[in-house]
């Protein structure tokens, strides 16, 4: 028995450990029961949420609109967002920031910075010498980086989602353009940190759109691959994507639908904004032409007038999508001069002719990157607001050669819905149907390093090597490991972008730096000195391209191995406990499960990635020995001379142990396979096989970011605090405005009430004069000193006035409630009296209420009647200006007490079983039915001798009057447990016949 207890103890510990984990998960989920997505467009954003009971819903903003302008107005003492900020663009264009996402991750010399200055000359862009970036200079005291402005917008989107969900939200999935590089993606993540959001994933907007399309058409996806092209032209850019849908077999959930990004093409500046700017320039020329000769200034020099023209151009573009011509009208465009001009669709198309010629470009890029032709694409679907322009559809339809373009998707909200579905899938609070998403790398990433080689005896030279880490259009998320085998001292290597030849010259300038990071390793030589007797297996660098498409260097470690004799060891208690827990959950103690502690990660790193353009052997482990010519930038050949001499067992062992955590002790580095399957005693005596012991030493890493330095932690914390201060200031301002409005409303409403008859009836002239005087003083104070009053002062003033008017308002409210409350009380009293009267009329043999219960109800009714009559009479004697004695709360209390007694009796009557009726003394014997069975007829009573069968049964003897009451109540005793068997229910349709011995 003791042995059994010892065996079960680890199982109990495992159960307790599991319960602790589940409890921790539940506690963590208590604050994250809702998640959100933000589809961050250039012009507007869409916010969606998922919460219990509300699956995938678009959030309405404060104006009850489904999309919100990405616009911020920043003043010295206030901020505006969304539609409020968009309306402020006319009044204060310098302080209203729009389309600032185009500056994310861009340094001062980037062409997009110059383009932004040309498009919006009213904004003053300052220079940050530390990061070589720009910031908005609103005033000498106000300056904000593009990341900070985006952080404000994300914080505002979260407030919209929280108001809609009625609960706090921290987890979010944010959409970004597919062409965003590493610097731009890191900038968005920093903005989210400033907003206090936990980013579950940065999802490409084209991927989110494809996911939304697939989720709502899950039944149409099968094992046959379906290629769909999404053409997304928004306000700022255009992206064309080719997606393959099909079902695949997964380890966790079996056959599930999957989308795979096969090809992507884009144009960073082709969109609706450029069309609006062309229209704005056209309208400006027309206005200047109308005022020619009047000595007026150029309208382009007036920021407010240009803001009005841009808004009119936006409206005009929308109207011309459905009409051949339209009249542009702006009242008081400049110098109180109205503007009116007719614009035709033909003129609009002529203005944007060069833009329409660029429409097929992204299609060709997507086909080239996917290595497909148009015949393999089944459908072309339009996404984005700018695709509603008829000329865009006409040119695109001709370019793709299809009969028609697909419009069976919500062009504005598809990305937001796909992103929120992904947010629900990533959140622990929800369970959604699996949908496998395989995104693609747009920009390849490689590792470059230089080392000395000895080509001839005594002649050493430097050789430059390049190894592709993540190839173009390869899937991600993915992990890779590169091994440097010929270094025994500290060295550096570089992480750069790969071949970007698919980008044009202008796109390359916009792209920015092609060098990502320089990695400086420290401690390589010391690790070799630490293990001189071990064989080096190289310096391994572990890279991760996560779900957001952001590259990170996880760790660098120096790996050593040696052969040691195997000695069987007794398993420790901790090891036994771990094995027991593994067996409880379907694990086991097989060598595979012990060696692959990071099984999922190992598969990602060591298995060839589908869709990768690397040559065979490059996906698993990129080794420095696979040398290539200096000028060759292609992946190294798959086979290596040195690796060929390594036995297969050693190669497998290296792969299995590659992902061991660096914190493991040397004793824990031993292979567990020898412990899992110990040899037989006879074999152990003959020979003890040698095994490998692996040692891992972590190497120090210093990263030098080359593309765009991230904000230092102190500056990031400063930005976070600055945004929090602005938010607190906005909340305080809203609270103060609310208090001031409440005080002002109370003053005006009360002054008006003093002249109403119902208030004059319950107050004296002196009381009204006192209240009126205090109200007038408060109104004068509010006008003179209210602008400088704090929220506390305003609330105190309001409390003082309410206290002064409390008696007046109380008397009026009580008189308003009296008729309804008294009528309800009278109605309840009448019904209760009728109920009591009916209860007392119930025959005594059927009575279900006791005398005490009915007496109690009668007492409550009488007391309530007496209280009501007395209180009403006393109230009639009091003047209306005095505090009333008849209070509505007292009436309600009396009604509740009376209703409670009546409800008690009603519930008793409802759930009480009816008593069986006593048998009639003169009842005749019931004849059995015609179809009565033999058993039924067998119970027929046989009459005494000398009496015919059809004779009536002997009647019950007459009893005395005093005993008749007892005879009537005797059948009630048969309901108890001691009832005689003869009182059982008789067969249906046959009355029970009394027997002689029952008389």
GIPELIN-V289882 format. One record per residue. RES is the residue in one letter. PHI is phi in whole degrees, -180 to 180 (999 if undefined). Layout:
RES,PHI
RES,PHI
This chain:
X,999
X,-64
X,-63
X,-63
X,-63
X,-64
X,-70
X,-84
X,-62
X,-60
X,-63
X,-63
X,-61
X,-65
X,-65
X,-64
X,-63
X,-64
X,-63
X,-65
X,-64
X,-64
X,-64
X,-63
X,-64
X,-64
X,-65
X,-69
X,-79
X,-62
X,-103
X,-128
X,-85
X,-138
X,-127
X,-137
X,-131
X,-126
X,-89
X,-91
X,-90
X,-71
X,-101
X,-144
X,-129
X,-121
X,-114
X,-131
X,-133
X,-133
X,-145
X,-54
X,89
X,-130
X,-84
X,51
X,-125
X,-74
X,-82
X,-90
X,-83
X,-68
X,-95
X,62
X,-107
X,-88
X,-130
X,-125
X,-61
X,-85
X,-139
X,-132
X,-110
X,-116
X,-118
X,-63
X,-126
X,-161
X,-132
X,-131
X,-130
X,64
X,-64
X,-64
X,-69
X,-63
X,-71
X,-75
X,-62
X,-77
X,-79
X,-137
X,-66
X,-67
X,-90
X,-103
X,-104
X,-138
X,56
X,-76
X,-62
X,-68
X,-99
X,-66
X,68
X,-110
X,-90
X,-62
X,-86
X,-71
X,-58
X,-67
X,-68
X,-65
X,-65
X,-64
X,-63
X,-71
X,-75
X,-128
X,-68
X,-71
X,-91
X,-97
X,-100
X,-86
X,-121
X,-102
X,-68
X,-72
X,-104
X,61
X,-111
X,-115
X,-144
X,-84
X,-103
X,-71
X,-155
X,-57
X,-95
X,-113
X,-146
X,-138
X,-79
X,-57
X,-65
X,-68
X,-65
X,-65
X,-61
X,-63
X,-64
X,-65
X,-65
X,-66
X,-63
X,-67
X,-64
X,-63
X,-66
X,-68
X,-65
X,-73
X,-84
X,59
X,-165
X,-67
X,-136
X,-124
X,-88
X,-151
X,-114
X,-116
X,-88
X,-135
X,-62
X,-65
X,-86
X,-65
X,-91
X,-63
X,-64
X,-69
X,-68
X,-66
X,-64
X,-65
X,-65
X,-67
X,-62
X,-66
X,-63
X,-63
X,-83
X,77
X,-95
X,-95
X,-83
X,-71
X,-170
X,-93
X,-108
X,-63
X,-64
X,-70
X,-69
X,-63
X,-64
X,-63
X,-67
X,-61
X,-63
X,-73
X,-63
X,-84
X,-130
X,-59
X,-69
X,-84
X,-94
X,-138
X,-70
X,-81
X,-68
X,-121
X,-100
X,-125
X,-106
X,-110
X,-109
X,-113
X,-112
X,-101
X,-78
X,-105
X,-154
X,-132
X,-133
X,-114
X,-132
X,-109
X,-122
X,-109
X,-108
X,-170
X,-89
X,-132
X,-93
X,-112
X,-70
X,-83
X,-127
X,73
X,-74
X,-138
X,-70
X,-141
X,-117
X,-129
X,-75
X,-101
X,-153
X,-139
X,-133
X,-153
X,-137
X,-67
X,-117
X,-88
X,-174
X,-66
X,-63
X,-64
X,-65
X,-66
X,-66
X,-64
X,-65
X,-61
X,-63
X,-66
X,-66
X,-64
X,-64
X,-64
X,-68
X,-64
X,-67
X,-65
X,-100
X,-65
X,90
X,-97
X,72
X,-81
X,-77
X,-67
X,-65
X,-68
X,-86
X,-107
X,-60
X,-65
X,-64
X,-69
X,-66
X,-64
X,-66
X,-67
X,-64
X,-68
X,-64
X,-62
X,-66
X,-65
X,-61
X,-66
X,-69
X,-69
X,-70
X,-120
X,-132
X,-75
X,-155
X,-159
X,-100
X,-85
X,-139
X,-140
X,-84
X,60
X,-60
X,-156
X,56
X,60
X,-103
X,-79
X,-126
X,-150
X,-156
X,-95
X,-127
X,-101
X,-65
X,-62
X,-64
X,-61
X,-67
X,-70
X,-64
X,-107
X,-60
X,-68
X,-69
X,-66
X,-68
X,-87
X,-60
X,-73
X,-56
X,-59
X,-65
X,-66
X,-62
X,-65
X,-65
X,-67
X,-69
X,-86
X,56
X,-128
X,-122
X,-64
X,-65
X,-82
X,-90
X,-80
X,-151
X,-118
X,-113
X,-88
X,-138
X,97
X,-69
X,-73
X,-72
X,-78
X,-68
X,-57
X,-66
X,-63
X,-65
X,-64
X,-68
X,-66
X,-62
X,-69
X,-72
X,-90
X,67
X,-100
X,-70
X,-154
X,-101
X,-75
X,-126
X,-95
X,-147
X,-72
X,-64
X,-91
X,-113
X,-62
X,-66
X,-64
X,-70
X,-65
X,-67
X,-72
X,-65
X,-66
X,-63
X,-66
X,-69
X,-82
X,-78
X,-79
X,-85
X,-133
X,-126
X,-119
X,-66
X,-63
X,-144
X,-73
X,-118
X,-120
X,-83
X,-127
X,-76
X,-84
X,-111
X,-66
X,-127
X,-134
X,-113
X,-121
X,-152
X,-126
X,-146
X,-85
X,-131
X,-112
X,-75
X,-129
X,-58
X,83
X,-111
X,-113
X,-142
X,-92
X,-124
X,-96
X,-122
X,-130
X,-130
X,-75
X,-86
X,-126
X,-83
X,-63
X,64
X,-77
X,-76
X,-147
X,-70
X,-160
X,-119
X,-135
X,-128
X,-117
X,-115
X,-103
X,-103
X,-117
X,-120
X,-128
X,-146
X,-63
X,-151
X,-120
X,-142
X,-123
X,-112
X,-133
X,-73
X,-83
X,-69
X,-110
X,-64
X,-73
X,-92
X,-75
X,-58
X,-68
X,-65
X,-66
X,-67
X,-68
X,-59
X,94
X,-66
X,-93
X,-101
X,-92
X,-149
X,-105
X,-106
X,-108
X,-97
X,-132
X,107
X,-68
X,-63
X,-64
X,-67
X,-71
X,-70
X,-73
X,-128
X,-70
X,-91
X,-100
X,-87
X,-76
X,-107
X,102
X,-99
X,-106
X,-110
X,-104
X,-115
X,-138
X,-108
X,-79
X,-62
X,-85
X,79
X,-101
X,-86
X,-144
X,-95
X,-70
X,-167
X,-128
X,-142
X,-101
X,-113
X,-130
X,-140
X,-151
X,-95
X,-129
X,-74
X,-79
X,-128
X,-64
X,-119
X,-75
X,-64
X,-73
X,-62
X,-65
X,-65
X,-61
X,-62
X,-63
X,-64
X,-65
X,-62
X,-63
X,-68
X,-63
X,-107
X,82
X,-85
X,121
X,-115
X,-73
X,-58
X,-62
X,-70
X,-76
X,-77
X,-94
X,-66
X,-118
X,-61
X,-65
X,-63
X,-61
X,-65
X,-64
X,-84
X,-97
X,-94
X,-60
X,-86
X,-68
X,82
X,-76
X,-92
X,-69
X,-73
X,-57
X,95
X,-84
X,-73
X,-74
X,-149
X,-87
X,-107
X,-69
X,-67
X,-74
X,-74
X,-136
X,-56
X,-58
X,-81
X,-86
X,-104
X,-79
X,-60
X,-66
X,-63
X,-70
X,-107
X,-129
X,-60
X,-70
X,-69
X,-65
X,-83
X,-83
X,-61
X,-62
X,-65
X,-67
X,-63
X,-65
X,-64
X,-62
X,-66
X,-70
X,-96
X,-66
X,-96
X,-64
X,-59
X,-69
X,-80
X,-68
X,-78
X,-56
X,-67
X,-87
X,-80
X,-66
X,-68
X,-84
X,-64
X,-70
X,-81
X,-71
X,-127
X,-65
X,-69
X,-65
X,-58
X,-64
X,-70
X,-65
X,-69
X,-69
X,-155
X,-103
X,-68
X,-79
X,-136
X,-93
X,-120
X,-106
X,-121
X,-123
X,-119
X,-74
X,-104
X,-68
X,-128
X,-121
X,-104
X,-115
X,-76
X,-109
X,-77
X,-153
X,-61
X,-71
X,-63
X,-59
X,-60
X,-68
X,-70
X,-64
X,-64
X,-64
X,-65
X,-61
X,-66
X,-64
X,-68
X,-64
X,-64
X,-65
X,-65
X,-62
X,-64
X,-64
X,-65
X,-64
X,-65
X,-63
X,-66
X,-67
X,-62
X,-65
X,-67
X,-65
X,-65
X,-65
X,-65
X,-64
X,-64
X,-64
X,-62
X,-66
X,-65
X,-69
X,-60
X,-72
X,-68
X,-62
X,-99
X,-84
X,-57
X,-66
X,-82
X,-67
X,-65
X,-104
X,-140
X,-91
X,-64
X,-64
X,-62
X,-68
X,-65
X,-63
X,-65
X,-63
X,-65
X,-66
X,-66
X,-63
X,-64
X,-66
X,-65
X,-65
X,-63
X,-66
X,-73
X,-85
X,-116
X,-65
X,-66
X,-99
X,-74
X,-84
X,-62
X,-64
X,-63
X,-65
X,-67
X,-65
X,-63
X,-66
X,-62
X,-62
X,-68
X,-65
X,-66
X,-64
X,-94
X,-61
X,-61
X,-62
X,-64
X,-65
X,-64
X,-67
X,-65
X,-65
X,-65
X,-69
X,-86
X,-56
X,-57
X,-68
X,-66
X,-67
X,-63
X,-65
X,-66
X,-62
X,-62
X,-67
X,-64
X,-64
X,-66
X,-67
X,-64
X,-63
X,-63
X,-65
X,-63
X,-66
X,-66
X,-73
X,-84
X,-68
X,-56
X,-63
X,-71
X,-109
X,-69
X,-111
X,-103
X,-83
X,-66
X,-64
X,-64
X,-70
X,-66
X,-62
X,-62
X,-63
X,-65
X,-64
X,-63
X,-65
X,-65
X,-67
X,-59
X,-64
X,-63
X,-64
X,-65
X,-69
X,-69
X,-64
X,-66
X,-68
X,-66
X,-65
X,-80
X,-79
X,-71
X,-67
X,-83
X,-91
X,-67
X,-71
X,-95
X,-88
X,-110
X,-64
X,-68
X,-70
X,-61
X,-65
X,-65
X,-64
X,-63
X,-65
X,-66
X,-69
X,-63
X,-63
X,-67
X,-66
X,-64
X,-62
X,-70
X,-64
X,-65
X,-65
X,-67
X,-70
X,-104
X,-86
X,-75
X,-69
X,-80
X,-67
X,-73
X,-69
X,-75
X,-71
X,-63
X,-100
X,-69
X,-91
X,-69
X,-80
X,-76
X,-69
X,-65
X,-62
X,-99
X,-68
X,-77
X,-65
X,-67
X,-67
X,-73
X,-70
X,-88
X,-65
X,-75
X,-88
X,-68
X,-65
X,-60
X,88
X,-115
X,-65
X,-65
X,-88
X,-71
X,-73
X,-68
X,-65
X,-74
X,-69
X,-62
X,-70
X,-112
X,-69
X,-62
X,-67
X,-94
X,-67
X,-65
X,-68
X,-64
X,-69
X,-94
X,-62
X,-59
X,-64
X,-69
X,-77
X,-81
X,-80
X,-66
X,-91
X,-65
X,-72
X,-61
X,-66
X,-87
X,-65
X,-67
X,-82
X,-59
X,-61
X,85
X,-133
X,-80
X,-78
X,-95
X,-68
X,-97
X,-65
X,-78
X,-96
X,-77
